[in-house]
Amino acid sequence: MGPKDPLIASVQFTIGTVKIEMQQQVEAADHFTKALELFKSNRSTDEGGNRASILSTEGMLFSVLGEANRAIDCFRQAVLVYQNARHSMNLKFATVMFELGSLLSQMGKYDDSANCFYFSLEIRKSLLSDSFVVARTHYSLGVTLASQELQSNTNTESASHLEEALRICQSEFDTDHVQSAVIVHALG
């Protein structure tokens, strides 16, 4: 694997997403920038997959830089490319849907956000079973649905997603782990 290997771009993208989780936005931006350069220099035979990778990476970079509207535009374009190229059952697509859902939730667009989280959850559950990533997706969906419930004065399934996130976290970590405490707090 040399410095221009297409896999290096995917590794840089993945490191960037991990850095976001660690609240290290500057480092995440550096990794997304490197991934973007590598994806753009790639002369892949999978044109749709490469275009989706470029758009996804641009979306992540704009998101980290605080440019939510530009990030949403990139993510929406990436979703279309993934769907047209029939690449919609992979973890990168799930990540794009999750990030798009997060941004839409922050903007108060709870219906659209929940739809994105549902897609992400379906893919992540099928590929990763019970894992922290699946728990985090349940949690984000639960919080979005709870916000939607407050706004519309209805009761949907927010508690069930938060409870599932808690169950997974308790099986993955100690019950005293900070993630468990955050989820219990969200449950009220």
Disulfide bonds with the S-S distance in Angstrom:
none
